[in-house]
Amino acid sequence: MGNRNILGYSTAPRLGPGGCRLCGHRSRQGALPAFSPGHRAVSAPRAPALRVRRGRAGRGSHPTPPPHPQALPRAGPRPLRAGSRRGGAEQARPHPAAAAMVARLVLRGVRRALPAAPGPGARRGCGELAALRAMGFSQEQARRLLALQPRLGPEHREAAAAQLLLLGLSAEAALALLERSPALLRLPTERLRERAEELRRLGLDGGRLQRAVSRCPQLFHVPRKRLEAAVRLLRERCLFTAEQLREVLGTCPAVLLEEPHTLHHQFQYAYFRMGVQQKEMVKARLFQMPFAELRNRHIFLERRGLYETPHKGQTETSNPKLKDILQLPEKDFLASLAYSTPEEFEVFKKLLAREEEEKEEEEDVDAPYTEDYDDLDSDESKTARE
């Protein structure tokens, strides 16, 4: 009978070479599991030994068979029950679907509590801020600069700021210039660079260039031909020297924005009507005051007998200096030079404006007759020549 006892039960060792330790089960794939699918515990309890009931039957009584392997308890800790001494309250495992739902709700609450991740615009703003900080702007200055032209690309803003810094402007001066003229941010970089080179060729270098650009940012927008026309007029017709021209452009850069005929008219009025030379014009900063205000002050002094047009060749006069006429505030001008009151000066300006209007109307009326006389003169001259 081999390894079987008298009742037919196998007495082979429990650890077989090709099957489960308890029932000898083989898997269908040909693997050799340590336990059958029903016996996946780490360690299976040993089957109890055969016990023979000794009762009235005596020696021939049948032994009690061992329990079926599936009836054996699985290895591992038993679940705690309610009211047990070890666990106290009930600690039954929740349903897997309920546990997953609770986890999703908790995760959703955590996501709502966390701050939103920065988008592409926020990341770009941080990058621009860092780039401006690296150029020398403070945190507050960089934020003010980013507020200018918000829809502008970062490369235009950084390029414009870099060009202004290359001119020698400080970070605060460059920011103030861009705040007064935000359109500079949209100018091409080459345009800014070329205009800076043109101003340097005119003699505006170093501090003069910085002051000129800070006072008149429109220099970057004015056409190049107008710049050249204004410079040509001051040099060739007004006869300013190169050094005087640099001083004029440095103290009053707005002359480069004016029309050439306007500049020439103001120069002729000061030179012929007031008898002022170029050197005194430069010191007094003639072109800083509008021509209308200059004419009002000069004629007011003249009609009060406090200013006389010098004769040709006359060098010494008792006239007030041009610097005082131009640079003194109106209150001080009336008190120290004109010896008059603001009310009188206001009435005088209204009367002078009315005189100018009447004069222009007369010129408009006489203009056609003047043209006819010119035509007659030309015809008579032709007839006489024939």
Buried (B, 14 or more C-beta within 10 A) or exposed (E): EEEEEEEEEEEEEEEBEEBBBBBEBBEEEEEEBBBBEBBEEEEBEEEEEEEEEEEEEEEEEEBEEBEEBEEBEEEEEEEBEEEEEEEEEEEEEEEEEEEEEEEEEEEEEEEEEEEEEEEEEEEEBEEBBEBBEEBEBEEEBBEBBBEBBEEBEBEBBBBBBBBBBEBBBEBEBBBBBBEEBBEBBEBEBEBBEEBBEBBBEBBBBEEBBBBBBBBBBBBBEBEEEBBEBBBEBBBEEBEBEEEBBBBBBBBBBBBBBBEBEBBBEBBEBBBEEBBBEBEBBBBBBBBBBEBEEBBBBBBBBBEBEBBEEBEEEEEEEEBBEBBEBBBBEEEEBBBEBBEBEEEEBEEBBEEBEEEEEEEEEEEEEEEEEEEEEEEEEEEEEEEEEE
